[in-house]
Amino acid sequence: MSFSRSSNNIRLNGSILSASCRNKKGGYHESCLDLDEYIGNKQGRIVWAGRNFSRSSEEIVLKFDHMLECKARDSNGKFHLNSIDLDERIGNVDGVLKYK
């Protein structure tokens, strides 16, 4: 299930994604996920299946509840504006944010 469509109060603090996620019984559960465990920086591009993107990125923001946007630094020190759709790989599993 798309986390952004089944959650509210979605927010990002650094690399930590937090939300109140709806569970199977219709209640909400507060859940957090560290995106640094799943997103990396490859030559100034943020990519899935990497790690620690936030260590080489700045201006990390969440847009439209599911779009992560940041400026990621390449090996030459230049920053590149990037975005990645968190709904592609982050889901809500019975009230808990999970990487899928």
Order of alpha helices (4+ residues) and beta strands (2+ residues): beta-beta-beta-beta-beta-beta-beta-beta-beta-beta
